[in-house]
Amino acid sequence: MTVHTFSSRDFTRDVSAAKRAAVNGPVFITDRGRPAFALIKIEDYYRMMGHSEPSLLELMDGIDGGDGIDFEPPRLNFTSRSAALT
């Protein structure tokens, strides 16, 4: 794991470089020479917090305004068949 450091000015100028650096380890963003923020991959954050990455259903459940909506999707009726490879 590599730790990278970006000044606030360098971070602002090239956010993409900081994101690329965060793939290999945390990125510290300094303000007046002192660490002020840390940029990490979301997977590392979830691991540190002891949570798994949320499922799509969990994310959708967290969206406001969906209460009381009944949704019954229609059933698809289809028959699959083998592909003819020639």
N, C-alpha and C positions, 0 to 999 in steps of 0.2 A: 504494500500500500504506500503510495506516494502522497505527500501533503504538498499542495501548491498554495502560494500566497499571491494575491492580487491587491494592489492598492484600489481604493474606491474609484479613482480616475481611470486606471487601466481596466477595471471591471466594466465601467460605464462605456468605455470605448470599444471593448470587444467581449461582450457577454458570451458569444459563441465559443471563444477560446476557453473561458472559465467552465462552460458546460462540458467541453471536450476533456478538460483537465479533471473534472469531477468523476469521470468514468474510472479513473485510476485511483481515486482517493479523495478525501475532503479538500475543499478549497476554502482557505481563509481569506476574507475580504477585510482589508485594514482601513482604518480611518485615523489619519495622522500617525501612522506607524504602529497602531495598536489593533489587534484583531477585534473586529466589531460584529462580523457575521460569518456564518459557515454555510457553504453550499455542498450538499451531498446528494447522491442518487436516492430516489424515492424508495427503492428496495432496501437500501441501507437504513433509511429512516424507519421503515416498517419493522425491520429486524431489531433496531435499537429500542423501539417502543413495545416490542413483543407482540406485534400484530402481523397477521398475514396481509397480503395485498387484498383490498376489498374486491369482491366479485361484482360483476355488472349489476346483478340484482340488488346488492347492498348499495351500490352507487345510485341506482334508480330509486330505491326506497328513500334515499336522503334528499330527493328533489321535492321542494315545497309545491303544494297545489295539486297533488295527485290523489288526495283522500276522497273517497266516495265514488271513484270512477270504476264502473264495472266494465271489464274487458273480457270478452269471450271470443278469442280468435277462431275463425272457421277451420275445420279440420281439412287437411289436404288429402284427397283420395287419388293416389297415383300408384302405378305399378312399375317397379324398376325392372330393367332387363339387362342382360349381358351385352357388353359392347362387342361388335364384330371388328376385330383387328385384322386387317389384310395387308 
